[in-house]
Amino acid sequence: MNADRETTSPDTGRVGEVFLAFLKLGLTSFGGPIAHLGYFRDELVLRRKWVSEDAYAELVALCQFLPGPASSQTGFVLGLARAGPLGAIAAWTAFTLPSALLMLAVASGASRLQGGVAAAAIHGLKLVAIVIVAQAVWGMARSLTPDLRRVTIAVAAALVLGLWGGATGQVAAIVIGGVAGLFLCRDLAASPAEGLPTRVSRRVGMTSLTLFGALLFSLPVMSAALGEPGWNLFDIFYRAGALVFGGGHVVLPLLRAELVPTGLMTDDQFLAGYGAAQALPGPLFAIAGYLGPIAAGGAWGALPAILGVFLPGLLIVIGILPFWSHLRHNPVTRSIVAGVNAAVVGILATALYDPLWTTGIGSLADVAAVGAGLVALMRWHIPPITLVVAMVGFSAVGATLA
């Protein structure tokens, strides 16, 4: 596709299709960004076949490498590919809205999420995330690590992330994967004709990157000059979203450092919101729907907080896409991407163990439940919502009998 050529308007029906598909995902995707990528793959790559496995893997690798919420960026681009700009907006809105509204609803009553019933529900959702990520690791490993050299890259990435940890370790694993791919994967076949299906011109891409940088540097000045609470919130959440690698769990310490010491909320209020977010579907960045109103003392604070934390990641991915569509055909780029894709498999496998397995598995019964869930999902192809209901029910029954 010529990235400089404007595309025709998407079919209105496809925009509705995108909205409904992502609304389903927004209501059922539990377990954090890594689990979300597994849900996306199951629903949009395997079931609906919107993009190929290779194109999806490239997109995941790209969004993992960029700052911002990887799952929301991935969903945004998938909506863009399916139905143009309106599809991108529909995908982001539908995926984010359910969790953002739920976080807004609990902003004044987070303490009610405590207790045995809530703990059992959260435990069941952790088991769901383990099953989804395990399926994603298995499927992506088969297509992205088909030979010994790429298996070696995946294992190396897992070791780097296991030893280093955190967002820095994740970025280091991806960089090492790219460098290893440059030396080990130079003889790979040409990229398939279908890469990341972009609908962004270079002019739009450059404008998006310019806007990203302009907001990053001008918002602190504007916030200080205007002294308006809304601009202050937008600045706080924009900087957090622009400077974080690694997703929602990494952005939370940045937000706490801006919100708690400044007196905008107490530590107890912040941690209560974090606990609530673990029990809800959708992107963890949607915790802004809770933190914004608490910091502002009113529901209006949700809007600048949500827009602020998501906007930088979306601007960056829009800015990179038109240039990526050309770079991917370069042999050097191809080999780097192959290494990065293999590294993503290692990252997913590491995340499957820690934090998902280490925090979600507490007994042999949990292991058996996860095994049964994997069989049901991979052999019988049950809908994810059925898996959610079953795992939460299993956890609730176990808590009652304990």
Secondary structure, 3 states (H helix, E strand, C coil): CCCCCCCCCCCHHHHHHHHHHHHHHHHHCCCCHHHHHHHHHHHHHHHCCCCCHHHHHHHHHHHHHCCCCHHHHHHHHHHHHHHHHHHHHHHHHHHHHHHHHHHHHCCCCHHHHCCHHHHHHHHHHHHHHHHHHHHHHHHHHHHHCCCHHHHHHHHHHHHHHHHHCHHHHHHHHHHHHHHHHHHHCCCCCCCCCCCCCCCCCHHHHHHHHHHHHHHHHHHHHHHHHHCCHHHHHHHHHHHHHHHCCCCHHHHHHHHHHHHCCCCCCCHHHHHHHHHHHHCCCCCHHHHHHHHHHHHHCCHHHHHHHHHHHHHHHHHHHHHHHHHHHHHCCCHHHHHHHHHHHHHHHHHHHHHHHHHHHHHHCCCHHHHHHHHHHHHHHHCCCCCHHHHHHHHHHHHHHHHHHC
